[in-house]
Amino acid sequence: MQKITPCLWFDNNCEEAVNFYTSLFPNSRINSIKRYPEGMGGPMEGMGGKILTAIFTLDDLTFQALDGGPIFKINPSISFFVNFDPSQNPNAEADLDAMWTKLAEGGVVRMELQEYPFSKRYGWIEDRFGVNWQLILTDPEGEERPRMIPSLLFTKEVAGKAEEALNFYVAIFKDGKMGQVAKYPAGMEPEKEGTTMFAEAKLAGQWITAMDSANPGHTFSFNEAVSLSIETQDQAETDYFWEKLSFSPENEQCGWVKDKFGVSWQIIPKRMGELLSDPDQEKSNRVLQAMLQMKKIDIAGLEKAFNG
């Protein structure tokens, strides 16, 4: 069961984006959609009918998405590797090219689709919704990896801390382990020798990758527009991850925290999703209103709101 779910923040075009992705990737589906109720006030005014949470699966990775307005904008600091393995699919290269063409419509090329020292076919594309994808023809001789893997790019003030961050996450997830680590050699300025060219870790059975970049052209950094959501089983597990990951109290809101590297996490009890999905709209709306007033999610408080 997937423990960590990437969450994408859209500016009122979530539904269009989700429909696009699930039409593009094979073996995809929309699992559920929860909408904002009508008549909400405060910062949620005018959001009635927009998507509060959409859960969808692209091949082997489940995502969350939401409509949050223009507060945060997706950038390349968190992207998604998509592996095309010719040992598993004889049409891997053609499928890669076809997906690239569709993602490139209205998008921005970050790295041209071509041969590189690490792959015969690779490209980095930002699609028209701002989400970044790294399409790669996988080496069939290497160890098998999932079809899709989140990738963190450490820039600006956290450039050089990619390996440190992965070790930090491995220590938090009790079954975590490091995978491959490749360092920048000398002569690759502006990258600093010994920083991380590529590293990977397995957290709760899921792979995640990380890279350092000292490129001064990379003016973006981690923000809430792409976060990582952890589903917790009870209040004790919620408290555990909150204590380990929350670094800046000013960023604590509605189950969201920001760690010491700037990465945003959502620490969400499974029970909250169940209550918000209840078919009784009056009860689920009370849960939503209670959640919006919380920092760390209090399951007992949600249950109280649900029961009126």
N, C-alpha and C positions, 0 to 999 in steps of 0.2 A: 504494500500500500504506500502511495506517495506521501511523504512527510512534509516536504518543502515544495511549495507551489509558487512559481513566478506570478506576480500580479502587475498588470499593465494599466496605467492611468491615462484615460483618453479625455479629450476636450469635446464632449457631447457627440462623439462619433463612434462610440464603443460598439454599437450594434453593427454598423457598417464594417468595422474592422473585424469583428468576430466572424461575421458571415464570409468575409473575404478569406480569412485564414482557413476556416473549416472547408471552404470550397477548393482551396489550393493544395493543402497537405493531404496525403492519403491516410486512410483509416482515422478520419477525424469526425468529431461529433460535438454538438452543443449539449452539455449535460443538464444545465439548469440556468434560468435567468430570474433574478429578483429585481423588481423595479422600485424606485422611490415612490411612495404614496403621493397622491395629489394633496395640495394645500399645505405643504411644509413651509415653515418660516425660517428666519435667520439665514445662516450661510447656505442652507439647502433650498432657499426660496427659488421657485421656478424649475426645480429639478423633477417635479412630478412626471412620472412615466419614463424618465431616463433610467439607465441601468445602474442599479446599486451594486449588484454582483452578477457577473456572467461566469459560469464555470464551463470550460470547453477543453477538449483533448485533441492535440495534434500528434498523430502517430502514437508515440509512447510517453508523451509528456503532457500533463494536465496543467492548464493555466487558469488564472482568475483575471477578470478585467472589470473595469468600472468607468462610469462617467463622473469625472470630478471637476470639470471646468478647466480654465486656463491657468490654475495656480501653479502646477508643475508641468514640465514638458519633457517628454522622453528624449534621451540623448544616447550616444554610443557607449557610455560607461558600462552598461550591462547589455550584452548582445546574446545571440543564441547560435551556437554551432549546429549545423545540420549535416550529419555524416551520410555520405553516399558510398556504400561499400560494394565495389565491383565483384567481390567474392560471394556476396549475397544476392546481387542483382546485376545481371549482365548488361542491363540498360542504364546503369548508374550514372555514367557521364552524360548521356542524353537527358536523363531525368533531371540532373543537376542544372543543365543548361536551360531546360524548359522552365524550371522553377525560378531561376535567375531572371529570365525574361519577364515573367509575371510580376515578381517582386520589384523589378526595376521600373515598371510603369508608374511614372510620377514620382519616382524615388531619387536617391542620391547615391552614386557609386563612391564608396570609401576606399576600396582596393579593387583594382581591375580584375575581372575574371580571366585568369591566365595560369600558366605554370609558374610555380615558386619552388625554392629548394626543398620545402617541406611537403609539397603536394603537386601532383601533375595537373590538378585543376582546383583552383581556389579563388574565391572572391568575397568581398565584404560589401553588402548592400544595405542601405537604409531605405525602407519602403515608404510609401506615401503617407503612412500614419506615424512615421517617425521611429518605428521599431527596427532594430538592427539585426541582421542575419549574416552569419559566416557560413557559406556553403563550401564544403570541402570533399574532394574525392579521397576517401580514406585508404590508407595503405593496407591491402588485404593481409599482409604478413604481420601486421601489428596486432596487439591485443584488442579484442572486440570491445567497442564502446556503444553506448546507447545511440539511437538515431539523433537525438536532440539534447544538447547540454548547455545550460546557462554559463556565460563567460563574463568575468569581472575585469575591467580595465582600470588600473590604478594610475591616476594622473595627478598633475599639480602637486599639492602638498602631501599626498599619500603615494606619489610615485616612488618606487623602491620598496614598498611594503606588501607586495602581493603574496610572497611566500609567508611572511609573518602573519598575514590575515588568514591564510588557509590553515596554518598551524593553530591559530586561535580558534577557528571554527571546529577543527578536528578535536580539540580538547573539550569543547562544549558538547558536541554530539558524542555520546558514550561509545558508539561503534564507529566513530570516524577514523579515517586513515588517509595518509598522503599517497599520491600516485607519483607519476613522473614529474621531475623538475628539470628544466633546461635554463641555463643562464646566458645572458648576453656576454659574448667575448669582447675583447678589446677591439677598438676600431669601428664601433657601430654608433658613434656619436649622432644625436645627442643622448642616446641610451648609455647608461653607466655600466661599465664592466662589473659583472657579478650580480646585477639585478636580474629580475625574473623575465625571461623571454616567453616562457610558458610553464605553467604548473597546474596540477590537478589534485583534487581531493575527493574522497567519497564520504558523504555525510548522510546518515540514515539510509544507506543503500543507494544514494543518488550521487552521480558525478557532477562536479562543478569545476570550472577552470578559471585561471587568473593570469593576468599579464601586467607587467609594468610598462609605462610609457612616460618618458621625460620630454617628449616632443612638445615644444612650446606652442605648436598649432593646436594641440588638444586642450582647448580652454574649458571643456565640460568636466563635470565631476558627478559623483553619485548624488541622486536625489530621490524623492519619493515616487517619481513617475514610473520607475520600475523597482518594485520591492520584492522581497522573498517572504512568503507567508508560511509560518509553521503551524500545523494543526496539532493542538495539545489535547490530551485525553481527560484532564481534570485540572482543578485549581492548583494543585501542587506542581504539576508540570508547567502550567502557565507561569507560576511564580518563578520557577527555576530558570526558564529561558529569558524572562523579563529581567531578572537580576543579572544574568550573564551577559546579555546583549545591550541593554539600555545604557548609553553613555552620556546622553545630554537630556536632562529632565525637560527642557523647553520643547523638545520634539516628541514628547510622549502624548499621544492622543488616540483614542478609539482603538487601542490595541497595537498602535504603531510605535516603534522605537527606532533610534538611529544608533549604530554601534560606533566604536572609536575610530573606525576607518571611514565613516560617513555612509555606509551601506544601510538602507532602510529595511526593516523587518516588520512583519505583522505577526503577532503572537495571539493566535485565535483558537479558543477552545472549540472542540467539535460540537459541543452542546449549543453554542451560539448559532452555528449554522442550522442546526435542527430547529431552534426556536424561530429564527428568522424565516425559515421555510414552511412554517406551520400554515395550513390552509385557512385558518381563522385570521383574516387580515387585521382585525382589531387587536388581537393578541400580539401578532408579529410586529405590528406598527408600534405597539408599546415597548417591545423589546428594542426596536430600532432607536426610538427616542431615548431609552435608557442608555444604550450603548454609546450614543453620540455625546453623552455627558461624562463618560468614563475616560480615564487614561488607561491603566491596566484593566483588562476585562475581569469583572467580578461575576462569576457564574451565578452565585446566589442572588445577586442584585438583578440579573437578567431573569431568573426564575420568578422573582418577586414581581417584576414588571409584567411578565407573561400572565401570571395568575391574578393580576389586577389588585 
